[in-house]
Amino acid sequence: MTSTADTPTAPAEANYEKIREGVATHQQMYEQFNLCPDASDDDLRSGKAYAGRWFEIEEQSYETMLDLLPPLFMRMGMFAMSEFRAGSVASVFFAIPILGETRWFHGWCNLADRRGPDMMRAAILDHETAEGMTRDERLEAIWANTHPDYRGIAGAANPSAWPPEHRGKKTILVNGGGVGTMLKLLEELTDAEIEERRYLLGPGAPGGQIPPGMLSRP
């Protein structure tokens, strides 16, 4: 990691992105540190090219980096390195309980925004929680967090509209493209339709959400 500035400069906007699958070894962690994103010189200098990128590391790497330099800040399950990668972007390390197991991560955060580290932690938690859920768990989370006007029970309003074997099953309104909105059995959502609703899967997912592609009530 290199420092191009002694103090933070202008904010660098972040889109959160997991840049490596699996758990990086200590050597692989340093390899990630040295990778240069494909970005403009201005974005590299400002830190915008790095902000929001994250990956999983080993517990020992977390502990080693904590002891390497006095942290810029430290609080429960999180600390920042005292040197900046570029602009106002610095390395932040996280210890996050996910589905009953603590895991460790590194991310580049824009520290010009005080919310940056907490926002990245939330993004990592939401992403990894969704990845660890079974299909049935994802479907239940989607149904629970969808606005009541866009979900229901097959046959509750009109039993004759559904075959007997489907009555009583959970339904959700989907965008059928050329045929408009339509009710669909929750259990029949495609992988693509589930992925569209990923924002409903995290532990902090808000309830009462309108499904994607629908701006008004049917």
Secondary structure, 3 states (H helix, E strand, C coil): CCCCCCCCCCCCCCCCEEEEEEEECHHHHHHHHHCCCCCCHHHHHHCCCCCCEEEEECHHHHHHHHHHCCCCEEECCEEEEEEEEECCEEEEEEEEEECCEEEEEEEEEECCCCCHHHHHHHHHHHHHHHHCCCHHHHHHHHHHHECHHHEEECCCCCHHHCCHHHCCCEEEEEECHHHCEEEEEHHHCCHHHHHHCHHHCCCCCCCCECCCCCCCCC
